[in-house]
């Protein structure tokens, strides 16, 4: 009953509240696109010069703007980073204006000189927007521009260290991030060794990250949302691009299917060579690939259909040396995501736009081994095989409607439904033959299904008597078997404009996560379990409050912000001490430490330059993050595994000439916690017993690294070639990766291992 | 030692003192492996059965768990360390006693596949 009431309240509230703000202006609406390829531009800003009222385009490039009814004196200006500013006066009868922005040849936005720029406050807090030009300029590992590496540099995201491209946001763990690729949730977003993420930077159009103050349309994860939108494909011309790099090689094709109406984009990425064999001389075969396909069709000016597909896999094969005639083996570990979605975007009127999305997403992990032993002299044959799998699959449906009341008042409403299938760990072992006993066993945790419903609504009031408000509610219902959980989640961001350049913001957000990730892996292979919330381990919840001050000078060339937050996480689950969860199929109660509490607080500073020949930022974070479980560390509070007290992320990119650009990143972080035995003794049986102190009390030495990159563009009439040269770890810092102790007769020694020395790399890409 | 076949672990609890328990285990016995099979030489096997207190049982369990956790590798990552239980004030470990019975048997060396 309580749920129903909440939902009714939610619907009525969002419908009635906005009606209080009625306007007499006239409406201009339309779409903002790139004039060269027809790509819609997300987040382009439009404003009316006289009143200073404005808006930004949505994910479909659509906008609606109320302008005064007077003719002639009204002028609309449209701007977007990397494009030439446009402005014009609409005629008296014009109600629909589509804008075709010209990409600026110098890759930078001309500085806007205007006495009356848009004055509204950005209604977001705890969010970070990517600048595609910066991502393209990022000095990448082996020439790979990686979205997650870029996001790791922003304040609030912990610098993880080498060989880890997961995100740890404001004291959260890596499973607490919701990654959406064109609305498809992806579960494990790193390729082998975490050298690169599953997001191919070439096809990313926009990406937004939320670290707190979550918009109501997102839910299901505790710590962050990364919403990635890919390019739609060129509506007018065909292009091909080929990139050869040390780590991966890429192929991208795009072009019109029907000129101006339908387009395709396909990209394919594969590892160039057996990297691990060469770099670390490991006897492991390795392949990885990912493929993205996107199709879109403009049915009418008001209807558009999108299809997105992603498939990515990693596979490792191991060689067992042996007598090839008598012995054969096939050992393989593989994992990957497979996802597809279909989105229908319909504009009912200039005020109401809707999106209807259906899709499927699955993450699979498998370890397969097959052994065959032949003995020709005895005519015997023996076979052994084992299959271990751990999967999660989602089928989903999302309905979203945006309703604009005026330039200053907008609402978003919607419903999403996920049907999750969890198959946390399953083994089939078979053995047969002349010399072996017959074994045919099927072990593992049962498969479980869950229904996950969410209703959400949000009201955005921009600039009302100096205040801005973004208020949302989200009602969740999660049902797995006979167990069901519900949660009502209010979200709010309230901003107060102090001057035209200075604003103070306060936010609160409650989120939950109805599944738990069990993992003891910090690197490499994702042999993890995702299990649905259950009576003993209810959904994890987080309440987060943040306060921030933002200062954006009038020319909007720079942005400065200071933010402080407090986050309390409850019902966390982890593995109990020393539990081997891949082989021990006892009940969850035996292996789970439940009702964990996580506490995280911090201050974040950001100074960012967003326009001009040089852009970049300095982000600093001072934070503390802890965990407490009754079953771990004697019930005492201990520092979280990825707790860095201070970290600094700097990014700089400079357009040197028309063809040459330079970029650099520098990160610094105080040491992560680690554990080593403090002493040891031998018991009466002669076993060495290691004595540890409390959990995570020691600190690694600090981490810092400088990466630089140079990018040179060679432009012919028909093609563009880009040579990327980058050096990772320029001053060859030996950063700590793992600490190990080893005892000998001379005593015990502590060893520190580093992963990456100085690594120069080169990549070449050709677009035609 | 490779592992227990039955009971599931060689550390086990007896509920009824009259219960008859079959114990099966695998051990390496100095065996060497080649692609076509395994061979071992003649050796003596000492089997010791201990009846222990609850504290000793928990001590041994946590000790084994510590060993497994410390043997994490680079691919699967390191598990959090396990503390071996102890209740000696100002000292380490536990105070405990047990009764035992043992036997030594001679095992012939073998060549071939395990069955």
Interface residues (C-beta under 8 A of the other chain):
Chain A: X321 X322 X323 X326 X327 X373 X375 X382 X435 X436 X437 X519 X520 X521 X522 X523 X524 X525 X527 X575 X577 X578 X579 X580 X632 X675 X677 X681 X683 X687 X689 X690 X691 X692 X695 X738
Chain B: X35 X36 X37 X62 X63 X65 X66 X68 X69 X70 X72 X74 X75 X76 X77 X78 X79 X80 X81 X82 X83 X84 X92 X93 X112 X113 X114 X115
